[in-house]
Amino acid sequence: MATPQNPRPLAGLTRPQGLDTNTDIGGMADPDNGLIDRRIFSDEEIYRQEMRRIFARSWLFIAHEDQFQKPGDFFQTYMGEDPVIASMNKKREIRVLLNNCRHRGARVCRADHGRTKNFTCTYHGWTYDLDGELVNLPGKDDYDPSFNPSDWGLVTAPRVESYKGLIFANWDENAEPLEDALGDLTWYLDAFLDRDPEGTCVVGGVTKWVLEGNWKLAAEQFATDWYHVNMSHASALMVMSPSGKGPKKAIAERTGKQFTSDSGHGAGFPVHPKNRFDAQPVHEYYDYEFLRDRLSPEQVTGPMTNGHGNVFPNFSYLPVNGSIRVWHPKGPNKIEVWAWTVLDKSMPEDVKKAQRLYNLRTFGPSGIFEQDDGENWSEVQANAHAFMIQGTALNYQMGMGTEKHNAGFPGTTSELYSDAAGRGFYRRWKELMNTPAWHEN
């Protein structure tokens, strides 16, 4: 699938006046000493600054290529809080269009997904094609002869790129290429996305739910936190254990790696001497010897079969479940979660069904693990505005000093039980929050 490097530029984009006063983050995030100020999870001004300086210039996940089969296919989503439409044009290129009519600002598409020839605003009837060009408007003759419809197309993301079936977009036309931005994380992503020469596909559509909590709480956990599994998921592990007791000791003593990146990405995974998928039909399906040749022994015994990861800022994945998700920010205290089940295209239908059901049972909206995580984040957020609590630093010091380069594992890694990737996440967060973005220059 072709994705354009430089679609039509951000036509008509103006910089809001009086809305761009930025807060010096300063000591609010001190990842070098493993300390984080609680205010970054609840302060409205900090949240608004995140929209300007993080989400307006980062590569953000849009959709999976499998969601676009024919010209006219579209999918409605968000980049930060901005509603956007991803559409396949007649050249089979993916465009990402700001879902906002240039006339009075209503959305021009209200359906979640589908197939169409044009997007028409239901307010006054301005109509845009699959590339976002204004192609029709009622009463055009009533406008001045100097009115040029080509000046009033939908604002279009200038950068749209894919990696192994995952489509990302960026509002910064001078952003580094997506693959460069992912860096060493591509090796860890490949263990999930490149098992099958045919690639991956989406099954079961997109599930959505709302949680109380700040988006960073979810993103950082998927980047760095294996530490919570033994405590938070104890009851779920008991339910899944044949003995009914749960493998708590085995999990507590499990060894593995945690990848951390200067770009804020993170991933963690146990290293299994024997390959393991929790859904037995999936485990029985894979030819591990073939995969050791296609990937590497380290990928197959590590990030392929278990673990977690996060592409900074807000795209997360779980290889063992085939789960990918976006943490859409909805203010400092709320997250809207969108989740997909992504599986190898060559999987037989019965194996795909087993993995899809396993994903729903564990990390679907009512999944036994997902419920634990959502409860934790809402508990953390519930009192984040309290006076004394806001003045109390949070500890991210686990594993400090253990970061190093390990043979067979690209980039910098730490021990499995570590806050290293969390520190990397907030180091990148702080860097972007204190640096003027493309629209401020």
Buried (B, 14 or more C-beta within 10 A) or exposed (E): EEBBEEBBEBBEEEEEEEEBEBBEBEEBBBBEEBBBBBBBBBBEEBBBBBBBBBBBBBBBBBBBBBBBEEBBBBBBBBBBEBBBBBBBBEEBBBBBBBBBBBBEEBBBBEEEBEBBEBBBBEEEEBBBBBBBBBBEBEEEEEEEEEEEBEEBBBBBBBBBBBBBBBBBBBBBBEBBEBBEBBBBBBBBBBBBBBBBEEBBBBBBEBBBBEBBBBBBBBBBBBBBBBBEBBEBBBEBBBEBEEEEEBBBEEBEEBEBBBBBBEBBBBBBBBBBEEBBBBBEBBBEBBEBEEBBEBBBEBBBBBBBBBBBBBBBBBBBBBBBBBBBBBBBBBEBBBBBBBBBBBBBEBBEEEBBBBBBBBBBBBBBBEBBBBBBBBBBBBEBBEEBBEEEEBEEBBEBEBBBEEBEEEEEBBBBBBBBBBBBBBBBBBBBBBBBBBEEBBBEE
